[in-house]
Amino acid sequence: MNKIKFPPLTKECEQCKKLFEKKPNVSLNNWKNSKFCSRKCHNDSLKGKPFFNSTGVTPWNKGKKDWMSEEGRKKLAFIGKIKMDNWTPEQRKERYLKTVKTRKERGNYTGQLGNFKEKISAWKGDKAGYSSKHKWIRRHWTKTGICENCGNSPKPFKNGKTGTQWHSKDHKYNREDRNTWLEVCKSCHNKLDKNL
């Protein structure tokens, strides 16, 4: 039995006025809506027209470069300078309590913010890992920038204010006792670690 071949469906392009055929992978619904033979013709038809149907409301980014205004950039730069890492524990606690108060007033307080040490559900105490203990010490203790071993004040690291590091004398990493820790330069830290 011979199959009947139908002639391909054709349309006239609204831009270049040429006839174009329906491609096999295009559905009939899409074919009804297609008006142009190619993407180039579609893009050419948009030239000189507004980018979107104007509603009379000016777009939020008109006259602004990139995705943010200059004022917004300045605000973000100012906020970036004030980091909580540089705050004292008293300032941090005051900030937490203020945030807790506002969240309770709004009714979206979950119950963890503002709690310290044992009050936090994730607090592990002495069972905490090496890196988490060092992070806690960096956040809560202030450095002088002078090595307690050799007395030198090394150049600050790229991302830090000082060039010194925290070294545990007994390698037990006790956060409660400051006397078991030394603030040393990198070379002294390496020497002390090799001696142990």
C-alpha positions in Angstrom: 0.0 0.0 0.0 1.4 3.4 -1.1 1.6 6.1 1.5 0.0 9.4 0.4 2.5 12.3 0.6 1.0 15.6 1.5 2.7 18.8 0.4 4.6 20.5 3.2 2.8 23.4 5.0 4.1 26.8 4.0 3.7 30.3 5.2 5.0 33.8 4.3 7.5 35.4 6.6 6.2 38.7 7.9 9.7 40.3 7.8 11.4 39.1 4.5 8.1 38.0 2.7 9.6 34.6 1.7 7.7 31.3 1.9 9.0 28.9 4.5 8.1 25.3 5.3 7.0 23.7 8.5 9.8 21.7 10.1 9.0 18.1 11.1 9.9 18.8 14.8 7.5 21.8 15.1 4.1 21.0 16.4 0.9 22.2 14.7 0.1 24.6 17.6 3.5 26.2 17.4 3.2 26.3 13.6 0.0 28.3 13.9 1.8 31.0 16.0 5.0 31.1 14.0 5.3 34.3 11.9 9.0 34.4 10.9 11.2 32.0 8.8 14.3 32.4 11.1 15.5 34.0 14.3 17.3 36.7 12.3 14.0 37.8 10.8 12.4 37.8 14.3 15.2 40.0 15.7 15.0 42.3 12.7 11.3 42.8 13.3 12.0 44.0 16.8 14.3 46.8 15.7 13.0 50.3 16.6 10.3 48.9 18.9 10.3 49.2 22.7 11.9 46.3 24.6 8.6 45.6 26.4 5.1 46.8 26.4 5.4 50.1 28.4 3.0 50.6 31.2 4.1 54.1 31.9 6.0 53.1 35.0 9.7 53.8 34.8 11.8 50.7 35.4 13.7 50.4 38.7 17.1 50.2 36.9 16.7 53.2 34.6 19.8 55.4 34.7 21.7 52.9 36.9 24.8 51.1 35.9 25.0 47.3 36.3 22.5 45.8 38.8 23.0 48.3 41.7 23.0 52.0 42.1 26.1 53.9 43.5 24.3 54.6 46.8 23.6 50.8 47.2 27.3 50.0 46.5 28.4 52.6 49.1 26.0 51.1 51.7 27.3 47.6 51.0 30.9 48.7 51.3 30.2 50.4 54.6 28.4 47.3 56.0 31.4 45.2 54.8 33.7 47.3 56.9 31.7 46.6 60.1 32.3 42.9 60.6 31.2 41.1 63.7 34.6 39.4 63.9 36.1 42.7 65.0 33.5 43.3 67.7 34.1 42.6 71.4 32.1 39.8 73.1 30.0 42.5 74.9 29.1 44.3 71.6 28.2 40.9 70.0 26.0 39.9 73.0 24.2 43.3 72.9 23.6 42.9 69.1 22.2 39.4 69.6 19.9 40.5 72.4 18.6 43.4 70.2 18.0 41.0 67.3 16.2 38.5 69.6 14.0 41.3 70.9 12.9 42.5 67.4 12.3 38.9 66.2 10.2 38.1 69.3 8.1 41.3 68.5 7.6 40.2 64.9 6.9 36.6 66.0 9.6 34.8 63.9 12.0 33.9 66.7 13.2 30.3 66.5 14.9 30.2 70.0 18.6 29.8 69.2 19.9 33.3 68.6 21.5 35.0 71.5 22.3 31.7 73.4 25.9 31.0 74.3 27.9 27.8 75.0 25.8 25.1 76.7 22.5 26.8 75.8 23.1 26.1 72.1 21.9 22.7 71.0 25.0 22.2 68.7 27.5 23.1 71.5 30.0 20.2 71.9 32.3 21.7 74.6 35.7 19.8 74.8 34.5 17.3 72.2 34.6 20.0 69.5 37.0 19.6 66.6 40.4 21.3 66.0 39.2 23.9 63.5 36.0 24.8 65.4 38.0 25.5 68.6 40.4 27.7 66.7 37.5 29.6 65.1 36.0 30.1 68.5 39.4 31.5 69.9 39.8 33.8 66.8 36.3 35.2 67.4 36.6 35.7 71.2 40.2 36.6 71.9 42.1 39.6 70.6 45.6 39.5 69.2 48.4 42.0 69.9 50.3 41.2 66.7 53.5 40.5 68.7 55.0 37.0 68.9 55.2 35.9 72.5 58.1 33.5 71.7 60.6 35.7 69.8 59.1 39.2 70.3 58.9 40.1 66.6 55.8 41.7 65.0 55.4 40.0 61.6 53.7 41.4 58.6 49.9 40.9 58.6 48.4 38.0 56.5 46.4 38.9 53.4 43.0 38.5 55.1 43.9 39.4 58.6 45.0 42.4 60.8 47.9 40.5 62.4 50.6 38.1 61.2 50.4 35.9 64.3 48.8 32.6 65.0 47.4 30.8 68.1 49.5 27.9 69.4 48.4 25.5 72.2 51.2 24.6 74.5 49.9 21.3 75.7 47.9 20.4 72.5 44.7 20.0 74.6 43.1 23.1 73.1 41.4 24.3 76.3 39.3 27.4 75.4 38.8 28.3 79.1 42.4 28.8 80.0 44.3 31.5 78.1 47.6 30.6 79.8 47.8 27.4 77.8 47.9 29.3 74.5 50.7 31.4 72.9 50.4 34.0 70.2 53.3 33.3 67.9 54.6 34.1 64.4 54.4 31.5 61.7 58.1 30.4 61.9 57.9 30.0 65.7 54.7 28.1 65.3 56.4 25.6 63.0 59.4 25.2 65.3 57.2 24.6 68.4 55.1 22.0 66.5 58.3 20.2 65.4 59.6 20.1 69.0 56.4 18.4 70.3 
